């Protein structure tokens, strides 16, 4: 955790270099509420349970230059002459 965590408005004032000036009690209480509410909202992320091999495979699969080329049907373009149908008898 960071060493410069500010818990109260008084500590914030002292850290800002304006020590000696009186701290508004209303602001101090408001800051204390905000800090406590933000600490309640902190959620730790879930650990990645994949094996290192799975992580490497997922990274390789997500790279567009290394993905296997899929066989998309080729659409006729305007630059190619149309093929004539075979005569059926």
C-alpha positions in Angstrom: 0.0 0.0 0.0 1.2 3.5 -0.7 3.0 5.3 2.1 1.3 8.6 1.3 -2.2 7.5 2.2 -4.2 10.3 3.6 -6.7 9.3 6.2 -8.0 12.5 7.5 -8.3 16.1 6.4 -5.9 17.2 9.0 -3.3 14.8 7.6 -4.0 16.1 4.1 -3.5 19.7 5.3 -0.2 18.7 6.9 0.9 16.9 3.8 0.0 19.8 1.6 2.3 22.1 3.6 -0.3 24.4 5.1 0.0 23.2 8.6 -1.0 25.7 11.3 -4.1 26.8 9.6 -7.3 25.6 11.2 -9.1 22.7 9.4 -12.8 23.2 8.8 -14.6 20.4 10.8 -17.2 20.0 8.1 -14.5 19.4 5.5 -12.7 17.0 7.8 -15.8 14.9 8.4 -16.7 15.0 4.7 -13.2 13.8 3.8 -13.3 11.1 6.5 -16.7 9.8 5.1 -15.3 9.8 1.5 -12.2 7.8 2.5 -14.2 5.2 4.5 -16.7 4.8 1.7 -14.0 4.4 -0.9 -12.3 1.8 1.2 -15.6 -0.2 1.4 -15.9 -0.2 -2.4 -12.4 -1.6 -3.0 -12.6 -5.1 -4.5 -9.7 -7.3 -5.0 -9.5 -8.9 -8.4 -9.7 -12.6 -8.6 -6.5 -14.5 -9.3 -5.9 -16.0 -12.8 -6.2 -19.7 -12.3 -4.9 -20.7 -15.7 -1.6 -22.5 -16.1 1.3 -20.6 -17.7 0.9 -22.8 -20.8 -2.8 -21.8 -21.1 -1.9 -18.1 -20.8 0.7 -18.4 -23.5 -1.7 -20.2 -25.8 -4.4 -17.6 -25.2 -1.9 -14.8 -26.0 -0.9 -16.5 -29.2 -4.5 -17.2 -30.2 -5.4 -13.5 -29.7 -2.6 -12.3 -32.0 -4.1 -11.5 -35.4 -0.9 -12.1 -37.4 -0.6 -15.7 -36.0 -4.2 -16.8 -36.3 -4.8 -19.7 -38.7 -6.5 -18.4 -41.8 -10.1 -19.4 -42.0 -11.5 -20.6 -45.3 -14.0 -17.8 -46.0 -15.8 -18.2 -49.3 -14.5 -16.0 -52.0 -17.0 -13.6 -53.4 -17.0 -12.7 -57.0 -15.5 -9.2 -57.6 -16.2 -6.8 -60.4 -12.7 -7.0 -61.8 -12.9 -10.7 -62.6 -14.9 -11.9 -65.6 -17.9 -13.9 -64.7 -17.6 -17.6 -65.4 -20.0 -18.9 -68.0 -22.2 -21.7 -66.8 -21.5 -25.2 -68.2 -24.0 -26.2 -70.8 -26.2 -29.0 -69.7 -27.9 -31.3 -72.1 
